[in-house]
Structures are given as C-alpha cells and as structure tokens.
Amino acid sequence: MERKTIVRRAALIGLGVLVAATLTTTVAGRQVRRAAAAERQARQDWMTRVAGEDQALLDGMAQKITGLPVDPKVIAEIQAEHYRQRPKRVLYVWATANDGKFVFGVPADAFARLNTVYDQSQQAITEDNHFATRDQFLRALLHEDRPIAPIKPGLPDASPRRRGDDEWWRRYDEGRNGHYGENVLFLSSPIQAAQGAIEGSLNLKAIELGPPPTDVGRSLDSWRDAEGFSGVLAVVSLLWLWFLVPSWVYIDAQDRRLPRPLLWALLVLVGNLVGLLVYLISRPDGSADLRCPHCGKKLNGGKAGCPYCGADLSTVFCAKCQYPLKPDWSFCPDCRAPIAAASGVEPAPPARDAAG
C-alpha cells in the first residue's frame, strides 16, 4: 500500500473522529447549560424552602423570649435546638438589643471569641469604618476558621497600622471571601416584650456545608464528563490531523521530485491551512509517478524493463536514481549521472509452449 494512501486513510479516520467529537461536545455543552439552569432553579427552590423552615424556627425561638434580659431556660432551649441540626448544617443564633448591645449567642464560644476581638479593637474598627455595627461584624466573621486577633490601640506600630496576618479581618468582604460550595442564610426576627414593645432582634446565620440534595446535579456531572471527554478527543484528533497534513505534503513533494520536501512539510506544519494552500499552488501540475511510456501503467520504482509490456526503460528513467528523463537529455538533472544510449530493445514475444 502506498504511503500517500495510508496517510489519506489515517486523515479520514482523524476527520471522522473530529466530526463525531465536535458534535458530541456541542450536544453535551447544550445539555450542560440546560442541566446547570435546572440545577440553579432546584438550588433556588431548595434554598427558598430551607429559608422558610429557618424563618419559622427563628420566629418560634423569638416568641419564647418575653423580654430582656433573656431567661436562661430559653437560651438552653435554643442551645438544644442548635445541637439537633443535621451534620452538614451549621447554625448560629444571637440576640441584640435595640441599642446594639449584644445579649447572648449560641454557640457561646464562637461569640465570646468574636466579641472579645470587637471590644478590644473598637478604636481600629471605628477608624476603618468598615464594620458599621457589631451585628455586621458578627454576621461577617462567624464560621471563619482563620485566627482573628484583636488590634490593640496605642501600640508603636499602630499608626500607620501594618496589615499583618492577624489583621486580615479588618477589610473582610463577605462576597469575595465566602466559603466555596456553601449556601448561607441570614435571617432576623423581632424580640417583643410581654407588653408588645420591640426590645431587640434575634438573628440567625445558617450555613449549608454541602450541595442541595437534587438529582439534577448527577445529570450535570455526567454531561460535564461527556463534554470534557469529547473535548479532549477533539483536541487529539486536531493534533492528529495537524501532523498528518505535513506528512502528506512531504510524501507528495518527494513523489513530485520537488527540491527540499522537508522544508515544504515544515512550512505546512507551521502555517497549517495557509502553508498547505501555498504548497498546492506552488507544486507542479503533474505527478512524478513512474509510468511506462508504452503501456501507461504505473511502475513500482524505476525498472530496466516494463513488467507489463516488456518495453525497454533504460532511457526513460535514470538507472541510478529513477528520475524521469527526456529523450534528448545526456545527463540526469537529479543525480547528474550519464544517460545510456537507447538500446532499441523491443518487447520480447510471448513464449510458446512445447505443443506449439
């Protein structure tokens, strides 16, 4: 089988894979977008349902508070409700009076740590003007596992203040620094006294650590895997074709006896379709296929005689390099070997059998 035929078949295989991979990528990408939209809707519906449940829970907690200060039994009930939450859910509940004074928080250790930082860093927080209230400070930094150290005023390095590892919270941005893959809810409910007057608010921060339990996510993952695999397959097939085209050009240039076939192959490798177009325009029209001038059949290399009709080919092709020759040439233009004179040998008659 000829080299060019092998390259053509390999290119057809690569082209078929490229078309199939491109179609698969297109279909999978469309399904990914649909599944992503369905997942966003399912997530929104789930968050709406969870928010409703949390708001009802918070309202029930607030109704148990009949005034400030809060009865320790009510705080204990809220603490027990906090521990009853499911494993992948974190709940923070705290109460604030109308004047902004912190009343209590569950779990107590998380709020004790943050309140200490807020109280000891009051001057720095006021100067920064980043956290307007204690509620904003608590809401933003709850559930942060990084160290939160207080900024004590009056130190030699306090003005100008240096932003060290312990001062990261001073410019904390909830939108940019939120935990990836978490769904966070902020809710609030008024605290009413027995006479009906509002004395403060009960706040809740609920964090869902895992994705919502929806079946759409599995379908989305499957389509994403299919899109990724088909995309990789398309890239591989493109690379396959990228190197096959210069290979075909190299073989074709050799067959046409063009000078520097490797240079043409490199040109097509770098220039791709532009280089291929330049080669197709620049190459000779005829191919340098070895064919017998008498019967016209294709020869497998230069021969002294035609295997089909027996014609003498000593002056048709160079005996040294098999370059096609013209009758009036004395030297081969390819290898500069002298050309032998025509011997005038006629095709040999077919042999007769003994009976003839």
Residue, then its C-alpha position, 0 to 999 in steps of 0.5 A: m500500500e502506498r504511503k500517500t494512501i495510508v496517510r489519506r486513510a489515517a486523515l479520514i479516520g482523524l476527520g471522522v473522529l473530529v466530526a463525531a467529537t465536535l458534535t458530541t461536545t456541542v450536544a453535551g455543552r447544550q445539555v450542560r447549560r440546560a442541566a446547570a439552569a435546572e440545577r440553579q432553579a432546584r438550588q433556588d427552590w431548595m434554598t427558598r424552602v430551607a429559608g422558610e423552615d429557618q424563618a419559622l424556627l427563628d420566629g418560634m425561638a423569638q416568641k419564647i423570649t418575653g423580654l430582656p434580659v433573656d431567661p436562661k431556660v430559653i437560651a438552653e432551649i435554643q442551645a438544644e435546638h442548635y445541637r439537633q441540626r443535621p451534620k452538614r448544617v451549621l447554625y448560629v443564633w444571637a440576640t441584640a438589643n435595640d441599642g446594639k448591645f449584644v445579649f447572648g449567642v449560641p454557640a457561646d464560644a464562637f461569640a465570646r471569641l468574636n466579641t472579645v476581638y470587637d471590644q478590644s479593637q473598637q478604636a481600629i474598627t471605628e477608624d476603618n469604618h468598615f464594620a458599621t455595627r457589631d451585628q455586621f461584624l458578627r454576621a461577617l466573621l462567624h464560621e471563619d476558621r482563620p485566627i482573628a486577633p484583636i488590634k490593640p490601640g496605642l501600640p508603636d506600630a499602630s499608626p500607620r497600622r501594618r496589615g499583618d496576618d492577624e489583621w486580615w479581618r479588618r477589610y473582610d468582604e463577605g462576597r469575595n471571601g465566602h466559603y466555596g460550595e456553601n449556601v448561607l442564610f441570614l435571617s432576623s426576627p423581632i424580640q417583643a416584650a410581654q407588653g408588645a414593645i420591640e426590645g431587640s432582634l434575634n438573628l440567625k446565620a445558617i450555613e449549608l456545608g454541602p450541595p442541595p440534595t437534587d438529582v439534577g446535579r448527577s445529570l450535570d456531572s455526567w454531561r460535564d464528563a461527556e463534554g470534557f471527554s469529547g473535548v479532549l478527543a477533539v483536541v487529539s484528533l486536531l493534533w492528529l490531523w495537524f501532523l498528518v497534513p505535513s506528512w502528506v505534503y512531504i510524501d507528495a513533494q518527494d513523489r513530485r521530485l520537488p527540491r527540499p520536501l522537508l522544508w515544504a512539510l515544515l512550512v505546512l506544519v507551521g502555517n497549517l491551512v495557509g502553508l498547505l494552500v501555498y504548497l498546492i499552488s506552488r507544486p507542479d501540475g503533474s505527478a512524478d509517478l513512474r509510468c511506462p511510456h508504452c503501456g501507461k501503467k504505473l511502475n513500482g520504482g524505476k525498472a530496466g524493463c516494463p513488467y507489463c509490456g516488456a518495453d525497454l526503460s533504460t532511457v526513460f528513467c535514470a538507472k541510478c536514481q529513477y528520475p524521469l528523463k527526456p529523450d534528448w537529455s545526456f545527463c540526469p538533472d537529479c543525480r547528474a549521472p550519464i544517460a545510456a544510449a537507447s538500446g532499441v530493445e523491443p518487447a520480447p514475444p510471448a513464449r510458446d509452449a512445447a505443443g506449439 
